[in-house]
Amino acid sequence: MGQSSNRFYYKKNRLKQLRAFCNAAQTGSISKAAERLFLSQPSVSLQIKALEREFDTILFERRGPSIALTPAGKTLYELAIPLIEGIDSLADTFATYQGKVETGELDIAAGESAILYLLPEVMREFNLRYPKVRVRLHNLSGRTRLEKLRANEVDFAIGSLLEVPKDINFTPIYTYDPVLITPQEHPLLEKKDFHLRDIAPYGLIMPAPHLSSWRVAKDAFKEHEVDYKITLEAGSWEVIKKYVRLGLGISIVTDICLTGKEELGCVPLKNYFPQRHYGIVIRKGKFLVPAAKRFIEMIRPDFFTEQVEPSK
């Protein structure tokens, strides 16, 4: 009788246990999971230990101050996270099926390029259709976007990926070309047979070294054995364009940032640099709330009809 009673107790509290477990897995820390859930650290530890007793396994191994999933823990996380996300978004999903205006919150991670050049019109349309949905745009670098996706702190991301990790789905939607931008009437604009080595005498204005755009440029210079010199680093395309226009140097950008109204010279660099693809980035197994699906469909209406939905 006592053993049966214990099993009933565990099942009755399984949602709390799984929520504690999933948050600990995402944060890699019992204390951080407790902060997220507004619980005490001992309470979260007890919830996880209850799961370990019920399934007769070890879910986490300690690595210094942090914790990491064991193989059994990874299996349980993959099974549990869609359930937890589905329960947490149940009200929004129910409202959608009832034909009601969607409410709730939507967190989108994106780089500055996407926020400035890709999303303004989509944001305007989404706000007009779903004014009760609170959207938060997180301006993050590529690596941090992936960290936030894995920690379940954002619903999805919009950006460019040079390499797609195994736990991530990336659907390219926009394609842009690399170009060299210069001040107007710059000597490079008059060259008929432009070669990448022609850049060498001029100072480059480039983004910060940790950004993927700089990595792509560095690899191209290395591949073509071209020397270069950097005179200025700046963290935004808008800043780079302004300083190029002022004659402080030249730069290599993706033409996502060019509107055609800039007072700049442009030289195509297709022969030396790869095209950049921007699109939807989703963690595999992620349960997408209805607001996230509606937003993605505004970017690409056939997104969920051309592929298996990431939430399944």
N, C-alpha and C positions, 0 to 999 in steps of 0.2 A: 504493500500500500504506500509506504514511504517513497519507494523508488518511482512508482507511477505518479505520485504527487509531484515529485521533483521534475519529472519530464513535462508535466502539465505547466509547471511554473516556468520552465525554460521556454516552452513554446509560446506561452502568453507574453513573455518579454522578448521574444526573438527579434522583433522590429528594432527595439532599443539596442539590443546586443549587436545586430548587424550594422546599425547606423554608427555605433561606437567603433566597431571593427573597421568599417569602410573609411571613416574619417582618420583613424590611426594609420591605415594603409596609405592614404593620400598624403598625409602630412609627415609620415615617418617618425611620429612622436606621439606618445600617450598624452603628454602635457598640452601639446598643440591641439590635439583632438578634443581634449577637455575644454579648452578655451573656445573652440568653435561651437561646441554643443552646450556651453554654459553649465558644465558639470564639473565636479571635482575629479582630480586625477585618480584617486582610489576607485571612484564610481566607474570610470571608463575601464580601468584595469579589471574590475570585477565582471563587467559585461563581457569582456574578451575571454577571461578565464572560464566563464560559464559556457561560452561557445566551444572552447577547447575541451572542456569536460564532456560536453554533449557529443562532439564528433570524435572524441578520443584522439586528438592530434595536437600538434604545436603549430600555431599560426604565424608567430613572429620569432625572429632571432634578433638578439641585441647586437648592435655594432657601435660600441662606444656609447655616446649619449643618444643615439638614434636607434630605430628599429627597422627591420626589413622583413618582407614577407618570405615565409618558407614556401617550398613548392605547393604544399597543401593550402597555405594561405593564399597563394596566387589563384588557385583553382576556386576557392570559396569567394574571393573578391570578384572574379569574373562572373560568377553566378549571382552574387548578391547585389552588385552595384546597379544593374538595370532595375532590380526590384526597388531599391531604396530611392533611386531617382524617379521611378514611376510613381511611387507613393507620394514623394515630396511635391510632385507636379500634378497630383490628381485633381485638385480644384480647377487648375487652368485647363486640363484636358477635358474634364467634365463640362466646363463652360463652353468649350469649343464644340463638343458634340451636341450641346443644346442650342447651338446657333447663336450664342451670346457673344457680345464684343469681348475680345480677349483682354484680360488684365494680367497683372503680375510684373515680373522683372526679367530683364534679358541682359546678360553680360557678354560682350563681344571683345575679343582681343584682336588688335590690329596694329600694324606699324604706321608710322606717320604718313607714308605714301598713300596707303589705303584710306586712312582717315581723311586726308586732304583732297585726294583726287578721285577715289572710287566711290566713296560712301555718301557724300553730301546729298545727292538726289535720291538715293535709296532711303536715307534717313528721313528726308522730308516726306516722301510718299508713305513710309511706314508710320510716321507720326500722325499723318492725316487720317490714315485708316484705323490705327489703333492708339488713340491718344491716351488711353489708360495704362498702356504698357510703359514701364519705366526702363529706358535703355541706358546702359552704362558702357561707354567706349573706353577700353583700357589701352593706352598708347604704350606698347611694349616691343622690345626687340624680339627677333625670331626665337632665340633660345628661351627667353622668359615666357613667350607665348606658349611654347610647348610645356614648360613647367606648370603654368597655370591650367592648361588643359588637363594634364595628368592629375593635378591636385583637385580637379573638379571645381575650380574657382571661376571659370568662365564656361559659357555654353558651347561656343565654337570660336574659331579664329579666322581672320581673313588676311592673307599675305602670300609671300613667296617662300618656297622651300627648295634649297639646293639638293638636299638629301631627305628622303621620306623615311622616318623610323618605322619599325615593324608594327608599333601599336597605334599608328596614326593613319587616317585616311586623308588624302589630299586630292581635290578635284580642281584642276586648272580651269579657269574661266576666261581670264584676260591675258593677252600676250602683248609684250612691249619690247621695243628694240633699244639696244644701247647706242648712244650718240656721244660725240665729243662736242661740248659747248665752249664757245670762245666769245670774246668781245666782238662786236661788229667790226668789219674791215681788218680782221686779224690775218697775218700772213698765211696761216694754215688753210684758210678758206680759198686761197688762190691756187693751191697745189692740185694739179690734175691727176697725178698718180700718187695719192696719199698712202703712206705706209705708217704703221704704228710707231716705227722708230723716229718719225718726224716730230713726235711729241717730246722727245728727250730734251731738247734745249729749253723747253718752257716749264715753268713751275705749275704743279698740279694743286688744285683745291679739292680735297677728298673728304668723304665722311669718316667718322671715327673707325679705327682699325677693327673693332669687334663686330661691325656691321657686315652683312653678307656682301653688300655692293663692293666694299673694299677688298674682300677676299677674292671676288670674281676678277677684279681689275689686276690684283697682284698675280694671280695665276696666269692671266693672259700675258702680262709683261714677261713673266718667267718663261712661258712656253715659246714666245717669239724672241727671247733673248734681247729684250729692249731695256735700256737704262731709263730711269725716271727720277724725278726729284719732287718732293712734296713741300710746298711753301706754306700751306695752311690746312688745318683740319676743322671741319664744321659738322654739326650733327643733324643738319636738316637741308633738304634740297632747296628750299626757299632761300635759306641763308647762302648756300653755295651759288645759286643763280645770281643773287644780288652782288656778291663779291666778284664773280666772273664779269658781270656787266660793268663793274667799276674798274676792270682792268687789272685786278690783283692776281690773276692766274687763269688757267683753263681747267676744265673738269670733264669727267666721264660720268654720265648719268643715264638712267633709263628714261625713255621718253614718256613714261607715265606722268612725269612732272612738268611736261611742256604743254602749254595751252596754245602756242602759236602767236601769242601776243607779246612774248618776251623780246626785248631788244638784244638778241643774241645771235651769233652765228652757230651753225650746226654742221657736223660732219658725221655721216653714218659710220658705224663701227661693226656692222654685221659680220664682216670678214674676220674679225678678231675676238669678238665677245659673243657669248650665247644670248639668245633671247631670254627674257625673264617672264615667267608665268606666275600670275597671281590667281588665287582661288580660295575655296572653302577648305578649312583645316579642322578636322573633327577627330577626337579620340575614338578609336575602335570600341564598339560596345556602348558608346554614349547614348543615353536616352535623351532625345531632343524634346524640349517642351514645345507646345504648340506655337508660341511666339517665335521661337527660333526657326521652326519650319517655315512659318509665314515670311520671315525676313529673308531666309535663304531662297525661297521661291520668288521673291521680288528680284533677287539678283539673277537667278536662273530658273525660270518657270518649270522646266522639265527635270529639275535636279533629282526629284524623288521617283520619277517614272523611268529614268534611264539607268538606274542602279538599284541595288538592294539598299533599303534605308539603313543608315548607320545605327539606328536605334534598335535594330533587330539582330 
